[in-house]
């Protein structure tokens, strides 16, 4: 095994910011909303949103729960967050349209 850095989701920072803004929260309020006041500071939220620091898996899980989406939606760059956050029903995200090799119309991944 090499010592190369692991691949990181390119859109995670964007999605975390989108969730916080959709909830109408400041970065300080987001810390409290996630139940992390004893663990992290506003500066951590800022670094997550700027892509300067990657949140732990447990923090990603907390974001997914407050947005009511599957964790996969946050880490899979091919999935978009639902338009309404928090999602009224647990969401699998919205897949980006993909064209088939035979030229058939594109399709979207399942969404709830």
C-alpha positions as CSV (number, residue, x, y, z in Angstrom):
1,X,0.0,0.0,0.0
2,X,1.3,3.4,-0.9
3,X,1.2,6.6,1.1
4,X,-0.8,8.6,-1.4
5,X,-3.7,10.6,-0.1
6,X,-7.1,9.0,-0.4
7,X,-9.6,10.4,-2.9
8,X,-12.0,12.9,-1.4
9,X,-15.5,13.9,-2.6
10,X,-15.0,17.0,-4.7
11,X,-18.5,18.4,-3.9
12,X,-18.7,17.7,-0.2
13,X,-17.9,21.2,0.9
14,X,-20.5,22.6,-1.5
15,X,-23.2,20.3,-0.1
16,X,-22.4,21.0,3.5
17,X,-22.7,24.7,2.8
18,X,-26.0,24.1,0.9
19,X,-27.4,22.3,3.9
20,X,-26.5,25.0,6.4
21,X,-27.9,27.8,4.2
22,X,-31.1,25.9,3.5
23,X,-31.6,25.5,7.2
24,X,-31.0,29.3,7.6
25,X,-28.3,28.8,10.2
26,X,-25.0,30.7,10.9
27,X,-21.9,28.6,11.2
28,X,-22.1,29.0,15.0
29,X,-25.8,27.8,15.0
30,X,-24.8,24.9,12.8
31,X,-22.4,23.6,15.4
32,X,-25.3,23.7,17.9
33,X,-27.8,22.2,15.5
34,X,-25.5,19.3,14.8
35,X,-25.1,18.7,18.6
36,X,-21.3,19.3,18.4
37,X,-20.9,22.3,20.7
38,X,-18.6,20.3,23.0
39,X,-16.5,18.9,20.1
40,X,-15.9,21.5,17.4
41,X,-16.0,25.3,16.8
42,X,-17.4,27.6,14.1
43,X,-13.9,27.6,12.5
44,X,-14.3,23.9,11.8
45,X,-17.6,24.5,10.0
46,X,-15.8,27.2,7.9
47,X,-13.0,24.9,7.0
48,X,-15.4,22.1,6.1
49,X,-17.3,24.5,3.8
50,X,-14.2,25.8,2.2
51,X,-12.8,22.3,1.6
52,X,-9.8,23.0,3.8
53,X,-10.6,20.3,6.2
54,X,-12.7,17.1,5.7
55,X,-15.2,16.3,8.5
56,X,-15.1,13.0,10.2
57,X,-17.5,10.3,9.1
58,X,-19.6,10.9,12.3
59,X,-20.0,14.6,11.4
60,X,-20.9,13.7,7.8
61,X,-23.6,11.4,9.3
62,X,-24.9,14.2,11.5
63,X,-25.2,16.5,8.4
64,X,-27.0,13.7,6.5
65,X,-29.5,13.3,9.4
66,X,-30.3,17.0,9.7
67,X,-30.8,17.2,6.0
68,X,-32.8,13.9,6.0
69,X,-30.7,12.4,3.2
70,X,-28.6,9.3,2.9
71,X,-24.9,9.7,3.7
72,X,-24.3,8.5,0.1
73,X,-25.8,11.8,-1.2
74,X,-23.2,13.8,0.6
75,X,-20.2,11.7,-0.5
76,X,-21.2,10.8,-4.1
77,X,-20.3,13.6,-6.4
78,X,-22.7,12.3,-9.0
79,X,-25.7,12.9,-6.7
80,X,-27.3,16.3,-6.0
81,X,-29.1,17.2,-2.8
82,X,-32.9,17.4,-3.1
83,X,-34.3,20.9,-3.7
84,X,-36.1,21.0,-0.3
85,X,-33.9,20.7,2.8
86,X,-34.4,19.1,5.1
87,X,-36.0,16.7,2.8
88,X,-39.6,15.8,3.8
89,X,-38.8,12.1,3.3
90,X,-35.4,10.4,3.6
91,X,-33.8,11.2,0.2
92,X,-31.5,9.1,-2.0
93,X,-30.5,12.3,-3.8
94,X,-31.0,13.3,-7.4
95,X,-28.8,11.6,-9.9
96,X,-27.3,13.6,-12.7
97,X,-28.6,12.6,-16.2
98,X,-26.6,10.0,-17.9
99,X,-26.9,9.2,-21.6
100,X,-26.8,5.5,-22.6
101,X,-24.3,4.3,-25.1
102,X,-27.1,3.5,-27.6
103,X,-28.3,7.1,-27.7
104,X,-31.4,6.5,-25.7
105,X,-32.7,9.3,-23.5
106,X,-30.8,10.0,-20.3
107,X,-32.2,8.8,-17.0
108,X,-32.1,9.8,-13.5
109,X,-31.1,7.6,-10.5
110,X,-33.9,6.8,-8.1
111,X,-35.1,9.4,-5.8
112,X,-37.5,9.3,-2.9
